[in-house]
């Protein structure tokens, strides 16, 4: 993983996500998860495209169990968007790049958050 897309852990989640000056996208994933591997390159590409405007972080749910449990994450991939320390939007399952880009655009433009939705 490069400098643009970084790992986050239970120990530094609050500092790197909830206290971030920038909006944050967190990709909750697991190494055994096929859809996680499929969505990974889209997240990598978006991280490069929006570098400096949004922080892009990944959390391995096998190595970090407290944070996913605190947010009620029961399946991966789950993508969560945070702004000003608050959950802005959440997507679960294999999502399309246009869906991710729409959420990123809304996050940057200050649009009202959508109610969390599930894509299966």
DSSP file (Angstrom, degrees, kcal/mol; ACC not computed):
  #  RESIDUE AA STRUCTURE BP1 BP2  ACC     N-H-->O    O-->H-N    N-H-->O    O-->H-N    TCO  KAPPA ALPHA  PHI   PSI    X-CA   Y-CA   Z-CA
    1    1 A X              0   0    0      0, 0.0     6,-0.1     0, 0.0     5,-0.0   0.000 360.0 360.0 360.0 136.7    0.0    0.0    0.0
    2    2 A X        -     0   0    0      1,-0.1     0, 0.0     4,-0.1     0, 0.0  -0.007 360.0 -88.4 -82.2-168.6    1.3    3.4   -0.9
    3    3 A X  S    S+     0   0    0      1,-0.2     3,-0.1     3,-0.1    -1,-0.1   0.764 121.9  58.3 -73.6 -25.3    1.2    6.6    1.1
    4    4 A X  S    S+     0   0    0      1,-0.2    52,-0.7    51,-0.1     2,-0.6   0.917 108.1  43.8 -73.7 -43.8   -2.2    7.6   -0.3
    5    5 A X  E    S+a   56   0A   0     50,-0.1     2,-0.3    52,-0.0    52,-0.2  -0.914  80.4 178.3-106.4 118.3   -4.0    4.6    1.0
    6    6 A X  E     -a   57   0A   0     50,-1.9    52,-2.5    -2,-0.6     2,-0.2  -0.824  29.5-111.1-123.8 158.0   -3.1    3.6    4.5
    7    7 A X  E     -a   58   0A   0     -2,-0.3     2,-0.3    50,-0.2    52,-0.2  -0.589  28.5-163.1 -81.2 146.5   -4.0    1.0    7.1
    8    8 A X        -     0   0    0     50,-2.5    52,-0.4    -2,-0.2     2,-0.2  -0.962   5.4-161.0-127.7 149.1   -5.9    2.0   10.2
    9    9 A X     >  -     0   0    0     -2,-0.3     4,-1.0    50,-0.1     3,-0.3  -0.728  37.2 -99.7-123.3 172.1   -6.2    0.0   13.4
   10   10 A X  T  4 S+     0   0    0     -2,-0.2     3,-0.5     1,-0.2     4,-0.4   0.891 121.8  55.3 -54.9 -39.2   -8.4   -0.1   16.5
   11   11 A X  T  4 S+     0   0    0      1,-0.2    -1,-0.2     2,-0.1     4,-0.2   0.827 119.1  28.2 -68.4 -33.6   -5.7    1.8   18.3
   12   12 A X  T  > S+     0   0    0     -3,-0.3     4,-2.7     1,-0.1     5,-0.3   0.284  89.2 102.1-114.2  12.6   -5.5    4.8   15.9
   13   13 A X  H  X>S+     0   0    0     -4,-1.0     4,-2.5    -3,-0.5     5,-1.0   0.932  83.2  48.9 -60.6 -47.9   -9.0    4.8   14.5
   14   14 A X  I  4>S+     0   0    0     -4,-0.4     5,-1.9     3,-0.2    -1,-0.2   0.930 116.1  42.8 -59.9 -46.3  -10.2    7.8   16.6
   15   15 A X  I  45S+     0   0    0     -4,-0.2    -1,-0.2     1,-0.2    -2,-0.2   0.933 122.2  37.5 -65.6 -47.2   -7.1    9.9   15.8
   16   16 A X  I  <5S+     0   0    0     -4,-2.7    -2,-0.2     3,-0.1    -1,-0.2   0.692 133.7  18.3 -83.6 -19.3   -7.0    9.1   12.1
   17   17 A X  I ><5S+     0   0    0     -4,-2.5     3,-1.0    -5,-0.3    68,-0.4   0.770 127.2  37.7-114.6 -62.1  -10.7    9.0   11.4
   18   18 A X  I 3 <S+     0   0    0     -5,-1.0    -3,-0.2     1,-0.3    -4,-0.1   0.783 125.4  38.9 -70.6 -27.4  -12.8   10.7   14.0
   19   19 A X  T 3 <S+     0   0    0     -5,-1.9    -1,-0.3    -6,-0.3    -4,-0.1   0.278  87.5 129.1-103.7  10.0  -10.4   13.6   14.6
   20   20 A X    <   -     0   0    0     -3,-1.0    64,-0.2    -6,-0.2    65,-0.2  -0.383  54.7-147.5 -68.8 140.4   -9.3   14.0   11.0
   21   21 A X  S    S+     0   0    0     -2,-0.1     2,-0.2     2,-0.1    -1,-0.1   0.745  85.7  59.3 -74.2 -24.8   -9.4   17.5    9.5
   22   22 A X  S    S-     0   0    0      1,-0.1    32,-0.1    61,-0.1    62,-0.1  -0.666 100.8 -95.1 -99.8 156.2  -10.3   15.9    6.1
   23   23 A X  E     -b   54   0A   0     30,-0.6    32,-2.8    -2,-0.2     2,-0.4  -0.365  47.3-144.1 -60.3 154.9  -13.3   13.7    5.2
   24   24 A X  E     -bC  55  82A   0     58,-2.6    58,-3.3    30,-0.2     2,-0.5  -0.984  17.9-160.4-133.2 136.2  -12.4   10.0    5.5
   25   25 A X  E     -bC  56  81A   0     30,-3.0    32,-2.9    -2,-0.4     2,-0.5  -0.973  15.7-165.8-108.1 126.7  -13.3    6.9    3.6
   26   26 A X  E     -bC  57  80A   0     54,-3.1    54,-2.5    -2,-0.5     2,-0.8  -0.969   7.5-156.9-116.8 124.0  -12.7    3.7    5.5
   27   27 A X  E     -bC  58  79A   0     30,-2.9    32,-2.7    -2,-0.5     2,-0.6  -0.877   7.0-158.8 -98.9 105.9  -12.7    0.4    3.7
   28   28 A X  E     +bC  59  78A   0     50,-3.0    50,-1.8    -2,-0.8    49,-0.6  -0.791  33.0 152.3 -85.5 120.4  -13.4   -2.4    6.2
   29   29 A X  E     -b   60   0A   0     30,-2.4    32,-3.0    -2,-0.6    33,-0.4  -0.815  37.3-142.8-142.4 174.3  -12.1   -5.6    4.5
   30   30 A X    >   -     0   0    0     -2,-0.2     3,-1.5    30,-0.2     6,-0.1  -0.989  25.3-124.8-144.2 146.3  -10.7   -9.1    5.1
   31   31 A X  T 3  S+     0   0    0     -2,-0.3    -1,-0.1     1,-0.3     6,-0.0   0.759 111.0  52.3 -64.4 -24.2   -8.0  -10.9    3.2
   32   32 A X  T 3  S+     0   0    0      4,-0.0     2,-0.6    -3,-0.0    -1,-0.3   0.483  85.4 106.5 -87.7  -3.4  -10.2  -13.9    2.5
   33   33 A X    <>  -     0   0    0     -3,-1.5     4,-1.7     1,-0.2     5,-0.1  -0.688  52.8-163.2 -88.6 113.7  -13.1  -11.8    1.1
   34   34 A X  H  > S+     0   0    0     -2,-0.6     4,-1.9     1,-0.2     3,-0.2   0.934  91.8  48.4 -60.1 -50.6  -13.5  -12.0   -2.7
   35   35 A X  H  > S+     0   0    0      1,-0.2     4,-2.4     2,-0.2    -1,-0.2   0.843 107.7  57.7 -60.8 -30.8  -15.6   -8.9   -3.1
   36   36 A X  H  > S+     0   0    0      1,-0.2     4,-1.6     2,-0.2    -1,-0.2   0.914 107.0  47.7 -63.1 -41.6  -13.0   -7.0   -0.9
   37   37 A X  H  X S+     0   0    0     -4,-1.7     4,-0.6    -3,-0.2    -1,-0.2   0.856 112.5  50.2 -66.9 -34.0  -10.3   -8.0   -3.4
   38   38 A X  H  < S+     0   0    0     -4,-1.9     4,-0.4     1,-0.2     3,-0.2   0.876 114.2  42.3 -72.0 -37.5  -12.6   -6.9   -6.3
   39   39 A X  H >X S+     0   0    0     -4,-2.4     4,-2.0     1,-0.2     3,-0.6   0.718  95.2  83.6 -82.3 -21.1  -13.4   -3.5   -4.8
   40   40 A X  H 3X S+     0   0    0     -4,-1.6     4,-2.6     1,-0.2    -1,-0.2   0.883  87.4  50.5 -50.7 -49.8   -9.8   -2.8   -3.7
   41   41 A X  H 3X S+     0   0    0     -4,-0.6     4,-2.4    -3,-0.2    -1,-0.2   0.843 108.6  53.3 -62.6 -31.4   -8.5   -1.5   -7.0
   42   42 A X  H <> S+     0   0    0     -3,-0.6     4,-2.4    -4,-0.4    -1,-0.2   0.919 110.5  46.9 -66.1 -42.0  -11.4    1.0   -7.2
   43   43 A X  H  X S+     0   0    0     -4,-2.0     4,-2.5     2,-0.2    -2,-0.2   0.921 111.7  51.4 -64.3 -43.7  -10.6    2.3   -3.7
   44   44 A X  H  X S+     0   0    0     -4,-2.6     4,-1.8     1,-0.2    -2,-0.2   0.928 111.2  47.7 -57.5 -46.2   -6.9    2.5   -4.7
   45   45 A X  H  X S+     0   0    0     -4,-2.4     4,-2.3     1,-0.2    -2,-0.2   0.912 112.3  48.2 -63.8 -44.1   -7.8    4.5   -7.8
   46   46 A X  H  X S+     0   0    0     -4,-2.4     4,-2.7     1,-0.2    -1,-0.2   0.875 107.1  57.6 -63.9 -36.9  -10.1    6.9   -6.0
   47   47 A X  H  < S+     0   0    0     -4,-2.5    -1,-0.2     1,-0.2    -2,-0.2   0.906 110.8  42.6 -60.6 -41.3   -7.4    7.4   -3.3
   48   48 A X  H >< S+     0   0    0     -4,-1.8     3,-0.8     1,-0.2    -1,-0.2   0.895 114.6  50.8 -70.6 -39.5   -5.0    8.6   -6.0
   49   49 A X  H 3< S+     0   0    0     -4,-2.3    -2,-0.2     1,-0.2    -1,-0.2   0.869 120.1  33.7 -66.0 -38.3   -7.7   10.7   -7.7
   50   50 A X  T >X S+     0   0    0     -4,-2.7     3,-2.4    -5,-0.1     4,-1.5   0.118  82.4 152.9-107.9  20.3   -8.8   12.5   -4.6
   51   51 A X  T <4 S+     0   0    0     -3,-0.8     4,-0.1     1,-0.3    -3,-0.1  -0.230  70.3  17.4 -53.6 133.3   -5.4   12.7   -2.8
   52   52 A X  T 34 S+     0   0    0      2,-0.4    -1,-0.3   -48,-0.1     3,-0.1   0.241 120.1  65.5  89.0 -13.9   -5.3   15.6   -0.4
   53   53 A X  T <4 S+     0   0    0     -3,-2.4   -30,-0.6     1,-0.4     2,-0.3   0.691 110.0  19.9-110.1 -27.9   -9.0   16.1   -0.3
   54   54 A X  E  < S- b   0  23A   0     -4,-1.5    -2,-0.4    -7,-0.2     2,-0.4  -0.996  74.0-128.0-140.1 140.7  -10.1   12.9    1.4
   55   55 A X  E     - b   0  24A   0    -32,-2.8   -30,-3.0    -2,-0.3     2,-0.5  -0.772  21.8-155.3 -87.0 134.6   -8.2   10.4    3.5
   56   56 A X  E     +ab   5  25A   0    -52,-0.7   -50,-1.9    -2,-0.4     2,-0.3  -0.958  19.3 172.6-114.5 119.6   -8.5    6.8    2.3
   57   57 A X  E     -ab   6  26A   0    -32,-2.9   -30,-2.9    -2,-0.5     2,-0.4  -0.920  19.6-152.3-128.5 150.9   -8.0    4.2    5.0
   58   58 A X  E     -ab   7  27A   0    -52,-2.5   -50,-2.5    -2,-0.3     2,-0.5  -0.965   6.1-163.8-121.5 140.3   -8.3    0.4    5.1
   59   59 A X  E     - b   0  28A   0    -32,-2.7   -30,-2.4    -2,-0.4     2,-0.7  -0.977  15.2-142.1-126.8 120.4   -9.1   -1.7    8.2
   60   60 A X  E  >  - b   0  29A   0     -2,-0.5     4,-1.5   -52,-0.4     3,-0.4  -0.698  11.1-157.9 -76.9 114.1   -8.5   -5.4    8.3
   61   61 A X  T  4 S+     0   0    0    -32,-3.0    -1,-0.2    -2,-0.7   -31,-0.2   0.690  88.5  59.5 -73.2 -17.3  -11.5   -6.7   10.3
   62   62 A X  T  4 S+     0   0    0    -33,-0.4    -1,-0.2     1,-0.2     3,-0.2   0.852 113.5  36.6 -74.5 -34.6   -9.6   -9.9   11.2
   63   63 A X  T  4 S+     0   0    0     -3,-0.4     2,-0.4     1,-0.2    -2,-0.2   0.668 124.4  42.0 -89.7 -19.2   -6.8   -8.0   12.9
   64   64 A X     <  +     0   0    0     -4,-1.5     4,-0.4     1,-0.1    -1,-0.2  -0.925  59.2 158.0-133.2 104.8   -9.0   -5.3   14.3
   65   65 A X     >  +     0   0    0     -2,-0.4     4,-1.7    -3,-0.2     5,-0.2   0.715  61.9  67.2-103.0 -23.4  -12.3   -6.4   15.9
   66   66 A X  H  > S+     0   0    0      2,-0.2     4,-2.2     1,-0.2     5,-0.1   0.936 101.1  45.8 -68.1 -47.7  -13.3   -3.6   18.3
   67   67 A X  H  > S+     0   0    0      2,-0.2     4,-1.4     1,-0.2     6,-0.2   0.950 113.4  47.4 -64.9 -50.5  -14.0   -0.9   15.8
   68   68 A X  H  4>S+     0   0    0     -4,-0.4     5,-2.7     1,-0.2     3,-0.4   0.906 113.4  50.6 -57.7 -38.5  -16.0   -2.9   13.3
   69   69 A X  H ><5S+     0   0    0     -4,-1.7     3,-1.2     1,-0.2    -1,-0.2   0.887 105.3  56.1 -64.4 -38.2  -18.0   -4.3   16.3
   70   70 A X  H 3<5S+     0   0    0     -4,-2.2    -1,-0.2     1,-0.3    -2,-0.2   0.783 112.0  43.1 -66.5 -25.4  -18.7   -0.8   17.6
   71   71 A X  T 3<5S-     0   0    0     -4,-1.4    -1,-0.3    -3,-0.4    -2,-0.2   0.360 114.9-115.8 -99.4   3.8  -20.2    0.2   14.2
   72   72 A X  T < 5 +     0   0    0     -3,-1.2     2,-0.5    -4,-0.3    -3,-0.2   0.779  49.9 172.0  70.6  26.9  -22.2   -3.1   13.9
   73   73 A X      < +     0   0    0     -5,-2.7    -1,-0.2    -6,-0.2     3,-0.1  -0.582  10.2 164.2 -74.0 121.9  -20.3   -4.3   10.9
   74   74 A X        +     0   0    0     -2,-0.5     2,-0.3     1,-0.2    -1,-0.2   0.519  60.4  31.9-115.6 -12.0  -21.4   -7.8   10.1
   75   75 A X  S    S-     0   0    0     18,-0.0     2,-0.3   -47,-0.0    -1,-0.2  -0.988  80.6 -96.8-145.8 156.1  -20.2   -8.3    6.6
   76   76 A X  S    S+     0   0    0     -2,-0.3   -41,-0.2     1,-0.1   -40,-0.2  -0.918  88.3  45.4-125.5 152.2  -17.3   -7.1    4.4
   77   77 A X        +     0   0    0    -49,-0.6    16,-3.1    -2,-0.3     2,-0.4   0.474  69.2 164.1 -74.7 145.1  -16.6   -5.1    2.4
   78   78 A X  E     -CD  28  92A   0    -50,-1.8   -50,-3.0    14,-0.2     2,-0.5  -0.999  19.3-160.6-125.4 127.3  -18.2   -2.2    4.2
   79   79 A X  E     -CD  27  91A   0     12,-3.3    12,-2.8    -2,-0.4     2,-0.4  -0.934   8.6-171.1-109.4 125.9  -17.2    1.3    3.1
   80   80 A X  E     -CD  26  90A   0    -54,-2.5   -54,-3.1    -2,-0.5     2,-0.5  -0.958   9.6-154.9-120.1 137.8  -17.9    4.1    5.6
   81   81 A X  E     -CD  25  89A   0      8,-3.0     7,-3.8    -2,-0.4     8,-1.4  -0.936  13.4-168.3-110.4 129.9  -17.5    7.8    4.9
   82   82 A X  E     -CD  24  87A   0    -58,-3.3   -58,-2.6    -2,-0.5     2,-0.4  -0.928   9.2-179.5-120.7 143.5  -16.8   10.1    7.8
   83   83 A X  E >  S- D   0  86A   0      3,-2.6     3,-1.8    -2,-0.4   -60,-0.1  -0.980  74.2  -7.9-142.0 129.1  -17.0   13.9    8.0
   84   84 A X  T 3  S-     0   0    0     -2,-0.4   -66,-0.1     1,-0.3     3,-0.1   0.846 129.8 -55.4  54.5  37.0  -16.2   16.0   11.0
   85   85 A X  T 3  S+     0   0    0    -68,-0.4     2,-0.3     1,-0.2    -1,-0.3   0.484 117.0 107.4  80.1   3.1  -16.0   12.9   13.1
   86   86 A X  E <  S-D   83   0A   0     -3,-1.8    -3,-2.6   -68,-0.0     2,-0.4  -0.869  79.1-103.1-117.3 148.5  -19.5   11.7   12.2
   87   87 A X  E     +D   82   0A   0     -2,-0.3    -5,-0.3    -5,-0.2     3,-0.1  -0.537  37.9 176.6 -66.6 124.8  -20.6    8.8   10.0
   88   88 A X  E     -     0   0A   0     -7,-3.8     2,-0.3     1,-0.4    26,-0.2   0.832  61.0 -13.4 -98.4 -45.2  -21.8   10.4    6.7
   89   89 A X  E     -D   81   0A   0     -8,-1.4    -8,-3.0    24,-0.1    -1,-0.4  -0.987  55.6-154.8-158.5 156.3  -22.6    7.4    4.6
   90   90 A X  E     -D   80   0A   0     -2,-0.3    27,-1.7   -10,-0.2     2,-0.4  -1.000   5.7-173.2-140.9 138.2  -22.2    3.6    4.6
   91   91 A X  E     -De  79 117A   0    -12,-2.8   -12,-3.3    -2,-0.4     2,-0.4  -0.995   6.5-165.6-130.3 137.0  -22.1    1.0    1.8
   92   92 A X  E     +De  78 118A   0     25,-0.6    27,-2.1    -2,-0.4   -14,-0.2  -0.975  50.6  12.1-126.3 139.0  -22.0   -2.7    2.3
   93   93 A X  S    S-     0   0    0    -16,-3.1     2,-0.8    -2,-0.4   -16,-0.2  -0.407 109.9 -22.7  96.3-174.2  -21.2   -5.4   -0.3
   94   94 A X  S    S-     0   0    0     25,-0.1     2,-0.3    -2,-0.1    -2,-0.1  -0.623  71.3-175.7 -75.8 109.5  -19.8   -5.1   -3.8
   95   95 A X        -     0   0    0     -2,-0.8     2,-0.1    -4,-0.1    -2,-0.1  -0.708  23.1-111.2-106.2 158.9  -20.5   -1.6   -4.9
   96   96 A X     >  -     0   0    0     -2,-0.3     4,-2.0     1,-0.1     5,-0.2  -0.452  23.7-116.0 -85.3 159.3  -19.9    0.0   -8.3
   97   97 A X  H  > S+     0   0    0      1,-0.2     4,-3.0     2,-0.2     5,-0.2   0.915 116.0  55.2 -61.1 -43.3  -17.3    2.7   -9.0
   98   98 A X  H  > S+     0   0    0      1,-0.2     4,-2.4     2,-0.2    -1,-0.2   0.892 107.2  50.9 -58.2 -36.9  -20.1    5.2   -9.9
   99   99 A X  H  > S+     0   0    0      2,-0.2     4,-2.0     1,-0.2    -1,-0.2   0.915 112.1  46.6 -65.1 -41.8  -21.8    4.6   -6.6
  100  100 A X  H  X S+     0   0    0     -4,-2.0     4,-2.5     2,-0.2    -2,-0.2   0.925 112.4  49.9 -64.3 -44.3  -18.5    5.2   -4.8
  101  101 A X  H  X S+     0   0    0     -4,-3.0     4,-2.6     1,-0.2    -2,-0.2   0.882 108.6  52.7 -63.7 -38.0  -17.8    8.4   -6.8
  102  102 A X  H  X S+     0   0    0     -4,-2.4     4,-2.4    -5,-0.2    -1,-0.2   0.926 110.9  46.9 -61.9 -44.5  -21.3    9.7   -6.1
  103  103 A X  H  X S+     0   0    0     -4,-2.0     4,-2.2     2,-0.2    -2,-0.2   0.902 112.5  49.8 -64.3 -41.0  -20.7    9.2   -2.4
  104  104 A X  H  X S+     0   0    0     -4,-2.5     4,-2.4     2,-0.2    -2,-0.2   0.920 111.1  49.5 -63.1 -44.2  -17.3   10.9   -2.6
  105  105 A X  H  X S+     0   0    0     -4,-2.6     4,-2.5     1,-0.2     6,-0.2   0.924 111.3  48.3 -61.8 -45.7  -18.7   13.9   -4.5
  106  106 A X  H  X>S+     0   0    0     -4,-2.4     5,-1.8     1,-0.2     4,-0.8   0.896 111.0  52.0 -61.1 -40.2  -21.6   14.3   -2.0
  107  107 A X  H  <5S+     0   0    0     -4,-2.2     3,-0.5     1,-0.2    -2,-0.2   0.921 113.8  42.6 -62.0 -45.2  -19.0   14.1    0.9
  108  108 A X  H  <5S+     0   0    0     -4,-2.4    -2,-0.2     1,-0.2    -1,-0.2   0.837 113.7  51.0 -71.6 -34.0  -16.8   16.8   -0.7
  109  109 A X  H  <5S-     0   0    0     -4,-2.5    -1,-0.2    -5,-0.2    -2,-0.2   0.551 109.6-119.3 -83.4  -7.0  -19.7   19.1   -1.7
  110  110 A X  T  <5 +     0   0    0     -4,-0.8    -3,-0.2    -3,-0.5    -4,-0.1   0.720  54.1 163.5  77.2  20.0  -21.2   19.0    1.8
  111  111 A X      < -     0   0    0     -5,-1.8    -1,-0.2    -6,-0.2     2,-0.1  -0.213  50.6 -83.0 -64.6 162.6  -24.5   17.5    0.6
  112  112 A X        -     0   0    0      1,-0.1    -1,-0.1     0, 0.0   -24,-0.0  -0.443  54.1-104.1 -66.2 139.9  -26.8   16.0    3.2
  113  113 A X        -     0   0    0     -2,-0.1     2,-0.2    -3,-0.1   -24,-0.1  -0.327  31.7-124.2 -65.3 147.4  -25.8   12.4    4.0
  114  114 A X        -     0   0    0    -26,-0.2     2,-0.2     1,-0.1   -24,-0.1  -0.536  32.2 -98.3 -82.6 156.5  -27.8    9.6    2.6
  115  115 A X        -     0   0    0     -2,-0.2    -1,-0.1     1,-0.1   -27,-0.0  -0.570  57.6 -88.6 -69.8 143.9  -29.3    7.1    4.9
  116  116 A X        -     0   0    0     -2,-0.2     2,-0.3   -27,-0.1   -25,-0.1  -0.218  53.4-168.3 -55.5 140.3  -27.0    4.1    4.9
  117  117 A X  E     -e   91   0A   0    -27,-1.7   -25,-0.6    -3,-0.1     2,-0.4  -0.898  15.6-133.7-131.2 162.2  -27.9    1.6    2.2
  118  118 A X  E     -e   92   0A   0     -2,-0.3     2,-0.5   -27,-0.2   -25,-0.1  -0.949   9.9-163.5-118.8 132.8  -26.9   -1.9    1.4
  119  119 A X              0   0    0    -27,-2.1   -25,-0.1    -2,-0.4    -2,-0.0  -0.975 360.0 360.0-113.8 121.6  -25.9   -3.2   -2.1
  120  120 A X              0   0    0     -2,-0.5    -1,-0.1   -27,-0.2   -27,-0.1   0.387 360.0 360.0-123.5 360.0  -26.0   -7.0   -2.5
